[in-house]
Amino acid sequence: MKVLVPVKRVLDYNVKPRIKADGSGVDLANVKMSMNPFDEIAVEEAIRLKEKGAVTEIVAVSIGEAKSQETLRTALAMGCDRAILVTAESRVEPLAVAKILAKIVEEEAPGLVILGKQAIDDDNNQTGQMLAGLLGWAQGTFASKVEIADGTATVTREIDGGLETDALKLPAIVTTDLRLNEPRYASLPNIMKAKSKPMAQKTPADYGVDIAPRITTLKVVEPAKRAGGTKVADVDELVTKLAAMGISKS
C-alpha cells in the first residue's frame, strides 16, 4: 500500500514570532524554518507502518515556496521514498491545498493519506477534513493510535470526553495528534541518501487549481500582554472587587 504524507514548511516552534512593522503578517526574514511538528508525526507514523510491513511506499508532498524542498529533504532523510514539490510563492489557503492534494491522490492512488491535524503557523485545522470531503473518503482526525489490517485502518482519536476508536475502510484520511508518536532524528547516512531520492517539481497550474486567496488579512497584532494580578486582604474585599467587575457572588 502506498501512503501520501503532506508536509509544510513553517516557522520553527522554538522561534518567537515577530510581527512586521506594517502589521501585514509575521516576519519570516532570516529566521529558522522547519517542518510543521504535526507533519513530522505524520511522517514518523508512515515510516512505522512501513517498518511493520503494512506500507510499501511513502510519498511526501509539500505545497509552498521553492525553499520547501528543504522540508521535503528532511522527510526523505527520515525515511520517505520520494517527494513531490508543488511550488507556490504566495500563501496557499487550506481549500486550495486540499484541491491540489485531491488531484495528487487521483494520480498516485494511495491507500492512505496521513497529515498533521494543523499547521502551527495558521492553526486552521481544515486541510485534512476538506480533503476527505473532496475525495469522499472516511476520515480519522486527532489520531493518537493507528493500526492497519485487512483493508481497515483502526484509529484511536482524542475527543473531549476521552478516547474514541473508529474503524475506517481504506482508502482513508488520518490527521495526527501530538501523542501518536515521537518523531525520529534523521541519521547522517540517511541525510546523504536523501539527496539522491527523486523529487518531482510541479505547480498548481499543472493540477488546474486556482490558488488566488479568498481571505484578506486586515492586520496582524501581538497578543495583549497579561496584566498582573491583585492581592486582596480578605474574602470581603474579594467579593467587593468581583461585584465591581459585574461578577455575582452566587
Secondary structure, DSSP 8 states (H G I E B T S, - for coil): -EEEEE--EEE-TTS---B-TTSSSB--TT--EEE-HHHHHHHHHHHHHHHTTS-SEEEEEEEE-TTHHHHHHHHHHHT-SEEEEEE-SS---HHHHHHHHHHHHHHH--SEEEEES--TTT----HHHHHHHHHT-EEEEEEEEEEEETTEEEEEEEETTEEEEEEEESSEEEEE-GGG-------HHHHHHHTTS-EEEE-GGGGT-----S------------------SSHHHHHHHHHHTT----
